[in-house]
Amino acid sequence: MPGLVEHIDAIARREQRAVLYLEFHPRPRAEWRHYRFEDDATRAAILAWLDAHGVPWTRCGPFADPRVMAPYLGQVYLHIPYDESLAGYRVLRDYLEHPDGSMRHAGVRFYAMPLEHAMNNAEHDEPGFWERWAEGF
């Protein structure tokens, strides 16, 4: 997996809008520490569907929390605006969710990160923030 993985909140701040992303979680929760996203058939099927339907995606990390150094667990940023008026958004939503908002695929979570929430970490964008954090970790 070449390249850096950007936190979803940093993506929202860069895009200056709410952003969509997926997280993948094994069931039951006790298996999370042994989870390998590379072996997750559901994740692979969803990514194949995204590719087949022209939905661009990029690896991303979770909401940044300087108290934790979390590994990459297969999260993806979806390059579609969170906008009910867009047909592309509605097709994506309907693939991922039932009409009542519950998820169609076990172990998959579909999120919208509001820009307002992402702005809680705006100080992370200051030059040298992560370098200073790494020195004190």
C-alpha positions, -999 to +999 in steps of 0.1 A: +000+000+000+021+029-012+016+065-001+003+081+030-033+076+043-050+109+051-075+111+080-111+116+069-114+149+088-083+163+070-100+154+037-132+172+047-112+203+056-093+202+023-125+197+004-143+223+025-175+201+027-190+171+043-174+139+030-185+103+028-165+073+039-168+036+047-155+015+075-153-022+076-156-042+109-156-079+115-183-095+135-181-103+164-162-073+180-138-097+197-123-104+163-114-068+156-078-071+168-072-099+142-091-082+114-072-081+080-090-058+056-070-075+028-089-107+034-124-092+039-146-105+011-174-080+018-149-051+015-136-065-018-171-069-032-180-034-022-149-019-038-155-039-069-191-025-070-177+010-066-152+005-094-179-010-117-202+019-111-176+046-115-175+057-079-140+070-072-126+061-038-093+065-019-079+049+012-084+071+043-079+070+080-105+075+107-112+108+124-077+118+138-072+114+175-037+124+187-042+102+218-042+071+196-020+056+169-045+035+150-036+012+121-052+014+087-082-009+087-094-006+051-114+026+054-122+044+022-132+080+013-159+082-014-154+110-039-191+118-041-206+148-024-231+141+004-261+156-016-295+139-018-302+158-050-273+140-068-283+108-086-249+093-080-252+098-043-287+082-042-275+051-062-245+047-037-268+052-007-293+027-020-266+001-026-252+005+009-284+011+029-319-003+033-347+024+030-347+026+068-310+036+069-297+002+082-267-013+064-272-039+037-238-055+043-228-069+077-197-053+091-199-022+069-206+013+081-214+043+058-207+077+073-209+113+064-183+135+081-197+170+085-173+198+079-182+213+112-171+182+130-139+180+110-131+216+119-126+204+155-092+192+144-083+223+124-051+227+144-038+195+129-033+214+096-008+238+112+027+233+098+047+209+120+017+197+140+022+160+133+060+162+136+057+178+171+031+151+180+054+123+169+083+137+190+061+136+221+043+103+214 
